[in-house]
Amino acid sequence: MPIAILESRAVVRVAGADAVHFLDNLLTARTPAPGGARYAALLTPQGKIVADMIVAATEAGFRLDVPRRALADLVKRLTLYRLRAKVEIGELPGVGVAVAWGGAEPVVDAFAYDDPRLPGEPAPLGRRFLLPAAEAVSHGALPEAAWQAHRLALGVPEGGADFLYGDAFPHEADIDQLGGIDFDKGCYVGQEIVSRMQHRGTARSRIVPFAVSGAQPGEGSAITAGAKEIGRVGSGAEGRVLGLVRLDRLADALAAGLAVEAAGATLRPAPLGWARFPIPGTESAA
């Protein structure tokens, strides 16, 4: 059964009498009820992503399942926002994140939650669980690369690889498509920018999947059409990459019959079943 330890993830604990109010005032989505999990992000006041995360609720507070590369900045920002709030914030260095997918069940008695980014039964992105890091190693049947390939097959972006923290807006990272923004909740940091992009439809750039013909382009490679750069390659595996591209420039290039390329490989836009925006060059653009 496919189960992997996600060494690229870290866990932050946020607990205390004001934890719900504290996180609701900061994050793009409401906090879940105990036992549940939601996708969310912390933004700068200018609407750029500081960190995206899965917020899981326990009876003893919240666990933020976050990319390790965003850990230090997230903890720093949350601590700055704490002020007089009755909350405790800190990494749980002894806790590991694992994921079971494809119908597999966690093999240990641990706090578990469905990955909320894609709905379904079972959850397409699997069921995640937290357990002591020292114990986690003995339960990981597959390398993390197997999980990353599964994520890529579903077209779900990974923060820090497919979009850069401090640089991308939530719409560009498809966070609005993956349930990570609650457009009906109260104010949060960066809300005005996010709401403006939503209502004006001004998300010109998006992360979309591409099928690769040729050698797999490396992360960060420029995506070009003719002599123009139209985007950047993110993560990739098994003949597929995700790319953050200007949709209008991609559409113009395809209409002109130009090849879309990255590092010498040819890229062909691939469908994305959960996307609610048209991807040029696929059936969703019709």
matplotlib code that plots the C-alpha trace (Angstrom):
import matplotlib.pyplot as plt

x = [0.0, 1.4, 2.5, 5.4, 7.0, 7.1, 10.4, 9.8, 7.0, 7.2, 4.5, 3.8, 1.6, -0.8, -2.7, -4.3, -7.5, -7.3, -6.0, -9.2, -9.7, -6.0, -5.8, -9.1, -7.9, -4.7, -5.4, -7.3, -9.7, -11.6, -10.2, -11.7, -13.6, -11.7, -10.8, -11.0, -8.5, -8.5, -6.1, -5.1, -2.4, -0.8, -0.3, 1.6, -0.4, 0.2, -1.5, 1.7, 2.0, 4.1, 3.3, 0.5, -0.5, -3.0, -4.6, -5.6, -7.6, -7.1, -8.8, -5.6, -5.2, -4.1, -1.3, -0.1, 1.2, 3.6, 6.4, 9.7, 11.2, 8.5, 8.7, 11.1, 9.3, 5.9, 6.8, 8.4, 5.4, 2.9, 4.9, 5.0, 1.2, 0.6, 0.9, -1.3, -3.2, -3.3, -1.6, 1.4, 3.3, 6.2, 7.5, 7.0, 10.5, 9.8, 6.7, 6.7, 4.1, 3.2, 0.6, -1.3, -3.1, -4.8, -7.1, -4.3, -5.0, -2.5, -0.8, -0.3, -2.6, -2.0, -3.8, -5.0, -6.9, -7.8, -5.8, -8.6, -7.3, -9.2, -12.6, -13.5, -13.9, -11.2, -9.5, -7.5, -4.5, -4.7, -5.0, -2.2, -1.1, 1.2, 3.5, 6.8, 9.5, 11.7, 8.9, 7.8, 10.8, 9.8, 6.3, 7.4, 7.0, 7.8, 10.2, 8.7, 9.3, 6.5, 4.1, 5.4, 4.8, 1.2, 0.7, 2.0, -0.3, -3.2, -1.7, -1.6, 1.2, 3.7, 4.7, 8.4, 8.7, 5.8, 5.4, 7.8, 7.0, 6.9, 6.4, 3.1, -0.5, -3.0, -4.8, -1.5, -0.8, -4.4, -5.1, -8.6, -9.2, -8.1, -10.4, -7.8, -9.7, -13.0, -14.5, -17.2, -15.1, -14.2, -11.0, -7.6, -4.2, -4.1, -7.9, -8.4, -6.0, -7.4, -11.0, -10.1, -8.4, -11.4, -14.1, -12.1, -10.9, -7.4, -5.4, -3.5, -1.0, -1.8, 0.0, -1.0, 0.3, 2.3, 3.2, 6.9, 8.4, 12.2, 14.4, 12.7, 13.4, 14.8, 12.9, 13.1, 13.7, 12.2, 9.1, 9.3, 7.3, 9.2, 11.6, 9.3, 9.4, 5.8, 6.5, 8.6, 8.9, 8.1, 8.3, 8.1, 8.3, 7.6, 7.2, 5.0, 5.8, 3.8, 4.4, 3.5, 2.6, 0.8, -2.4, -2.9, 0.7, 0.3, -3.0, -1.4, 1.6, -0.6, -2.9, 0.2, 1.4, 4.5, 6.1, 6.1, 9.5, 11.7, 15.4, 15.1, 12.0, 8.6, 5.7, 2.1, -0.7, -2.5, -6.1, -6.7, -10.0, -10.5, -9.7, -12.5, -10.5, -9.8, -6.3, -5.3, -4.6, -6.9, -10.6, -11.2, -10.4, -13.3]
y = [0.0, 3.5, 5.2, 7.7, 9.9, 13.6, 14.8, 18.1, 18.9, 20.3, 20.8, 24.0, 24.0, 26.9, 26.5, 28.5, 30.3, 32.7, 30.2, 30.1, 33.9, 34.4, 32.2, 33.3, 36.9, 35.9, 33.0, 32.9, 30.2, 29.5, 27.2, 23.7, 21.9, 19.4, 16.4, 18.3, 19.9, 22.8, 24.3, 27.9, 30.4, 33.3, 36.4, 39.6, 42.8, 43.1, 39.8, 37.7, 34.2, 33.8, 30.1, 27.7, 25.0, 22.4, 23.4, 20.4, 20.8, 18.7, 18.9, 20.5, 23.1, 23.3, 21.6, 23.5, 21.0, 23.3, 23.0, 22.9, 25.6, 28.1, 27.0, 29.7, 32.6, 31.3, 31.0, 34.4, 36.1, 34.3, 35.4, 39.0, 39.0, 37.4, 40.7, 40.1, 37.1, 34.1, 31.7, 29.4, 29.1, 26.8, 24.0, 20.4, 19.2, 15.6, 15.2, 13.8, 14.0, 10.8, 10.2, 7.2, 7.3, 5.1, 3.7, 2.8, 3.3, 4.6, 1.7, 3.3, 4.9, 8.5, 11.8, 11.6, 13.9, 13.8, 16.2, 18.8, 20.3, 17.9, 16.5, 12.8, 9.5, 8.4, 11.7, 11.8, 13.3, 10.8, 10.7, 12.4, 11.5, 12.8, 10.6, 10.9, 11.5, 8.7, 6.2, 7.5, 6.1, 2.5, 3.1, 4.7, 2.0, 4.3, 7.3, 10.8, 10.9, 8.5, 10.8, 13.8, 11.9, 11.2, 14.9, 15.9, 13.5, 15.3, 18.7, 20.1, 22.7, 22.6, 25.8, 26.8, 24.7, 25.5, 29.1, 31.2, 32.4, 36.1, 36.5, 34.7, 35.7, 32.9, 32.9, 32.4, 29.4, 28.0, 28.2, 29.6, 26.4, 24.1, 25.4, 27.5, 30.8, 31.5, 34.4, 34.8, 35.0, 38.1, 40.1, 38.6, 39.8, 40.5, 40.0, 43.2, 42.2, 38.7, 39.9, 42.4, 39.7, 37.4, 40.0, 41.5, 38.2, 39.6, 36.4, 36.4, 33.8, 30.3, 27.1, 24.5, 21.0, 20.2, 16.9, 16.9, 15.6, 15.3, 15.5, 16.6, 20.4, 21.4, 23.4, 27.1, 26.7, 29.4, 28.4, 30.1, 30.4, 31.8, 34.4, 35.3, 34.0, 33.1, 31.4, 29.2, 25.4, 24.2, 20.6, 17.6, 13.8, 11.0, 13.2, 15.8, 19.3, 22.1, 25.6, 29.0, 30.8, 33.8, 32.3, 35.0, 34.6, 30.8, 31.2, 33.6, 31.3, 28.3, 30.3, 31.4, 27.8, 28.4, 25.6, 25.9, 24.9, 24.7, 23.7, 22.1, 20.0, 20.6, 21.2, 20.5, 21.9, 19.1, 19.0, 19.7, 18.1, 20.2, 23.6, 26.1, 28.3, 27.5, 26.1, 27.1, 24.2, 21.8, 20.9, 23.2, 26.2, 25.5]
z = [0.0, -0.9, 2.4, 2.5, 5.0, 3.9, 5.0, 3.2, 5.6, 9.2, 11.9, 13.8, 16.9, 17.6, 20.8, 23.6, 24.5, 21.5, 18.9, 16.8, 16.8, 16.1, 13.1, 11.7, 11.6, 9.7, 7.3, 4.0, 5.2, 8.4, 11.0, 11.0, 13.8, 15.9, 13.8, 10.6, 8.2, 5.8, 3.3, 3.9, 3.5, 5.3, 3.1, 3.3, 3.5, -0.3, -0.9, -1.6, -0.1, 3.0, 3.4, 2.4, 4.8, 5.9, 9.2, 11.2, 14.4, 17.5, 20.9, 22.1, 19.4, 15.8, 13.9, 10.8, 8.2, 6.2, 3.7, 5.7, 3.4, 4.7, 8.4, 9.8, 8.1, 9.1, 12.8, 12.7, 11.2, 13.5, 16.5, 15.3, 15.0, 18.4, 20.4, 23.5, 22.2, 24.4, 22.0, 22.0, 18.7, 17.9, 15.7, 16.8, 15.8, 17.0, 14.8, 11.3, 8.5, 6.6, 3.9, 2.7, -0.6, -3.2, -0.5, 1.9, 5.6, 8.2, 9.8, 13.2, 15.9, 15.0, 14.5, 10.9, 8.5, 4.8, 2.6, 2.0, -1.3, -3.5, -2.4, -2.8, -1.0, -0.5, -0.7, -4.0, -2.3, 0.5, 4.2, 6.2, 9.7, 12.4, 14.5, 16.3, 13.7, 15.1, 14.7, 11.3, 9.5, 10.3, 8.7, 5.4, 2.7, -0.2, -0.8, -0.8, -4.5, -5.0, -3.3, -5.3, -8.5, -7.4, -6.5, -9.9, -11.7, -10.1, -11.0, -7.5, -6.9, -4.1, -2.4, -2.9, -6.0, -8.3, -6.8, -4.8, -1.4, -1.1, -4.8, -5.9, -5.3, -4.1, -7.5, -9.4, -7.1, -7.7, -4.0, -4.8, -6.9, -4.1, -1.4, 0.3, 0.3, 2.0, 0.2, 2.8, 6.0, 7.8, 7.3, 7.1, 6.1, 2.4, 1.9, -0.1, -2.8, -3.0, -3.2, -5.9, -8.1, -7.6, -8.5, -11.4, -12.8, -13.0, -12.4, -15.7, -14.5, -13.3, -12.5, -15.1, -16.0, -19.2, -20.8, -21.7, -24.9, -24.5, -21.4, -18.2, -17.8, -14.4, -11.8, -12.5, -16.3, -18.4, -20.5, -23.9, -27.0, -30.0, -28.5, -25.6, -22.0, -20.9, -17.6, -15.4, -14.8, -11.3, -10.1, -12.5, -12.7, -15.2, -18.3, -16.6, -15.2, -13.6, -14.9, -13.7, -17.0, -18.4, -19.8, -22.4, -23.7, -23.8, -25.7, -28.2, -28.8, -29.5, -31.8, -33.7, -34.0, -31.9, -30.0, -26.2, -24.8, -21.7, -21.6, -25.1, -24.3, -25.9, -23.5, -24.3, -22.0, -20.2, -18.8, -15.2, -14.0, -10.9, -12.4, -12.9, -15.3, -19.0, -19.9, -23.4, -25.7, -23.8, -23.9, -20.9, -23.2, -25.5]

ax = plt.figure().add_subplot(projection="3d")
ax.plot(x, y, z, "-o")
ax.set_aspect("equal")
plt.show()
